[in-house]
Amino acid sequence: ISGNTLFDKPLQVFDGIKFPATQVASTNANTLDDYEEGTFTPTIFGTTTAGTATYTNQLGKYTKIGNVVHFSIYMSWTAHTGTGFLRVGGLPFNNGFTRTSYSLVLVNIALTAGYTGVAWNAQGESTIYLHQMNNTNVYTGIPMDTSGEIIISGSYMV
């Protein structure tokens, strides 16, 4: 439609694109119909006994764009009564993909010599599994530590 001024100009946004507070879902897969930013409260727990923690930091932030969630977690604790292997709970949405791995930093958390920490979660879950893996792909859980610091970031689909 040449000559029509409505179609001759590019889209200009002056004060941002606004989404409704409650998603209005579209049936068209190519329509961006959801954007959300927020915080959540991640938790650290053991697999045998969940236990309770004394946190010095317990921060979670996320941005959800369509069906993709980007998140960051920072937690540190000085005491914990849990036993078993370390887990992180509280992601804001369940994972909608088969398995997803994340970036992980562990501070003052003991690993077996020659092993590296890995973080992942399974489809339908909001819990992150923390494991340690060696160079031959042998992996096992990371034992619960009474104190430590964890930084996790990544993206997953809902």
C-alpha positions in Angstrom: 0.0 0.0 0.0 2.4 2.6 -1.3 1.8 6.2 -0.5 -0.1 5.5 2.7 1.8 7.3 5.5 0.7 4.7 8.0 2.7 2.0 6.2 5.6 4.1 5.0 7.1 4.7 8.5 8.8 2.3 10.8 7.3 1.5 14.2 8.4 4.0 16.8 8.1 3.4 20.5 8.6 6.4 22.8 7.9 5.0 26.3 8.2 1.3 26.0 6.0 -1.6 24.9 3.5 -2.4 27.6 2.1 -5.8 28.4 -1.0 -6.3 30.6 -0.4 -7.3 34.3 -2.1 -10.6 33.5 -1.1 -12.4 30.3 -3.6 -12.4 27.5 -2.5 -15.6 25.7 -2.5 -15.7 21.9 -3.1 -18.8 19.8 -0.5 -17.6 17.3 2.9 -19.1 18.2 4.6 -16.0 16.6 2.9 -13.5 18.9 4.9 -12.2 21.8 2.2 -12.0 24.4 4.0 -12.2 27.7 6.8 -10.3 29.5 7.5 -10.3 33.2 10.2 -9.3 35.6 10.3 -10.3 39.2 12.1 -11.7 42.2 11.9 -15.0 44.0 13.3 -16.6 47.1 15.6 -19.5 46.4 16.2 -22.1 49.1 19.0 -24.6 49.8 18.0 -28.0 51.1 19.3 -31.5 51.6 18.0 -34.6 49.9 17.9 -36.9 52.9 16.7 -34.3 55.4 15.7 -30.9 54.0 16.8 -29.0 57.1 16.8 -25.2 57.7 19.4 -22.6 56.8 20.7 -19.4 58.3 21.0 -17.2 55.2 23.2 -14.2 54.8 22.0 -13.8 51.2 19.0 -15.3 49.5 18.4 -13.6 46.2 16.7 -14.6 43.0 15.7 -12.4 40.0 14.1 -13.4 36.7 12.9 -12.1 33.4 10.3 -14.1 31.5 9.9 -13.3 27.8 7.3 -15.4 26.1 8.1 -19.0 27.1 11.8 -18.3 28.1 12.8 -17.6 31.7 16.2 -16.0 32.4 17.3 -16.1 36.0 20.1 -15.4 38.5 20.5 -16.8 42.0 22.9 -15.7 44.8 22.8 -17.5 48.1 25.1 -17.7 51.1 24.5 -19.4 54.4 26.4 -19.8 57.7 24.5 -22.8 59.1 22.4 -25.6 57.8 20.8 -28.6 59.4 20.1 -30.6 56.2 21.7 -33.9 55.2 22.2 -35.7 51.9 23.0 -33.9 48.7 22.7 -30.2 47.9 19.6 -29.0 46.1 18.3 -25.5 45.3 14.5 -24.9 45.3 12.3 -22.1 44.4 12.7 -21.3 40.6 9.7 -19.1 39.7 8.3 -21.5 37.0 8.7 -25.2 36.3 11.1 -26.2 33.5 9.2 -27.1 30.4 12.1 -28.7 28.5 13.6 -32.2 29.0 16.8 -31.2 30.9 18.5 -27.9 31.2 22.0 -27.1 32.6 23.1 -23.8 34.2 26.2 -21.8 35.0 27.3 -22.6 38.5 29.8 -21.0 41.0 30.5 -22.7 44.3 32.4 -20.9 47.1 33.6 -22.8 50.2 31.8 -26.0 49.2 33.8 -29.2 49.2 34.0 -31.2 46.0 35.9 -34.5 45.5 39.4 -33.9 44.0 39.3 -33.7 40.2 35.5 -33.0 40.1 33.7 -29.9 38.8 30.3 -28.7 40.0 27.3 -28.8 37.6 23.8 -27.5 38.0 20.7 -28.7 36.1 17.0 -29.4 36.4 14.5 -31.7 34.9 11.2 -31.2 33.0 8.3 -30.2 35.1 10.5 -29.2 38.1 11.5 -26.0 39.8 14.3 -27.6 41.8 18.0 -27.4 40.7 20.2 -30.5 41.2 23.8 -29.8 42.1 26.2 -32.5 41.1 30.0 -33.0 40.7 31.4 -34.6 37.6 34.9 -35.7 36.7 36.6 -35.8 33.2 35.2 -39.3 32.5 31.6 -38.1 33.0 31.2 -39.9 36.3 29.0 -37.8 38.5 27.5 -37.8 41.9 25.6 -35.4 44.2 27.4 -32.7 46.1 27.3 -33.4 49.8 25.3 -30.9 52.0 27.7 -28.3 53.5 26.8 -26.5 56.7 27.9 -23.2 55.2 28.7 -22.0 51.7 27.9 -19.7 48.8 26.3 -20.5 45.5 25.8 -18.4 42.3 23.6 -19.9 39.5 22.4 -18.3 36.3 20.8 -19.5 33.2 17.7 -19.8 31.0 15.0 -22.4 30.5 11.7 -22.8 28.7 8.3 -23.1 30.4 
